[in-house]
Amino acid sequence: PDLSGYEKFGLGNVKYNISRIHVTAVEFPSASISLIPGTGIKLVIGNASLTIDMNWNIRTWMFKDSGRSTVYISKVFVTAMFSTSLDNTGHTSISLTSCRTTSGDIDIKLNGKS
């Protein structure tokens, strides 16, 4: 979905809109799934990265600008724990019980009219 809103900075508000958000690349160079007896499933993703392209525009009382942006997020680490159980019909049910995510670097390239 598109993102829009405003932020208050110093002398006025900055109105923004981010649209046409598109994930163009995802890399998982290191990923593992482990079964943890009596607990469930552990998923570990290491050193992942993703690239996102989007349109943006901003407007203040003084100027406005718009353009295209590419965001590259790298050194992403995710650890997630899932519990498993059987529901009352005998089917397996999986629930997320914990999740921890960190990212190391974010590189943002803005291409605009100004």
C-alpha positions in Angstrom: 0.0 0.0 0.0 1.0 3.6 -0.5 2.3 5.6 2.5 1.3 9.2 3.1 1.2 11.7 5.9 3.0 14.7 7.3 5.8 15.5 9.8 6.4 18.7 11.7 9.9 20.1 11.2 11.1 23.4 12.5 9.1 26.1 10.7 6.4 24.0 9.2 5.0 20.7 8.1 6.3 18.4 5.4 3.6 16.5 3.6 4.8 13.3 1.9 3.5 10.5 -0.3 5.3 7.2 -1.2 3.6 5.2 -3.9 4.2 2.3 -6.3 6.3 0.4 -3.7 7.9 -2.6 -5.4 10.3 -5.1 -4.0 12.7 -5.8 -6.9 15.2 -8.2 -5.3 15.5 -10.4 -2.2 18.6 -12.5 -1.2 18.9 -15.1 1.5 22.5 -16.2 1.3 22.2 -18.0 4.7 19.0 -19.6 5.9 18.3 -22.6 8.1 15.3 -24.3 9.7 15.6 -26.4 12.8 13.1 -28.6 14.6 13.3 -27.9 18.4 11.8 -30.9 20.3 8.9 -29.9 22.6 9.0 -26.3 21.2 8.5 -26.2 17.5 10.4 -24.7 14.6 13.3 -22.2 14.6 14.0 -20.2 11.4 17.3 -18.3 11.1 18.1 -16.0 8.2 21.5 -14.4 8.1 23.0 -11.6 6.0 19.9 -11.1 3.9 19.3 -8.1 1.6 16.5 -6.5 -0.3 16.0 -3.8 -2.8 12.8 -1.6 -3.0 11.9 0.9 -5.7 9.2 3.5 -5.2 7.8 6.9 -6.3 7.9 9.8 -3.8 6.8 13.4 -3.5 7.1 15.9 -0.7 5.5 19.3 -0.3 6.2 22.1 2.2 5.1 25.8 2.4 8.3 26.7 0.6 8.8 24.0 -2.1 7.7 20.7 -3.6 9.5 17.9 -5.3 8.9 14.4 -6.5 10.8 11.5 -8.1 11.9 8.0 -7.9 13.8 6.2 -5.1 15.7 3.0 -4.6 16.3 1.6 -1.1 18.8 -1.1 -0.5 18.7 -2.8 2.9 21.5 -5.2 3.7 23.0 -7.2 6.7 19.4 -8.3 7.7 19.3 -11.0 10.3 16.0 -12.7 11.4 15.4 -15.3 14.1 11.8 -16.6 14.4 10.3 -19.3 16.6 7.1 -21.1 15.7 5.1 -23.4 17.9 3.3 -26.3 16.4 0.2 -28.1 17.6 -2.8 -30.0 16.4 -6.2 -28.3 16.2 -9.4 -30.0 17.2 -9.8 -31.5 13.7 -6.3 -33.1 13.8 -4.7 -30.7 11.4 -1.3 -29.1 12.2 -1.4 -25.5 13.4 1.7 -23.2 13.3 1.9 -20.0 15.3 4.7 -17.4 15.5 5.8 -17.2 19.1 8.8 -14.8 18.8 10.6 -12.9 16.1 13.8 -10.7 16.2 15.0 -8.7 13.2 18.0 -6.4 12.8 19.4 -4.6 9.8 22.9 -3.3 9.4 22.9 -0.9 6.4 20.3 1.1 4.6 21.3 3.0 1.4 18.7 5.4 -0.1 19.0 6.9 -3.5 16.6 9.8 -4.3 16.2 10.9 -7.9 14.0 14.1 -8.1 13.5 17.2 -10.1 15.4 19.4 -7.7 
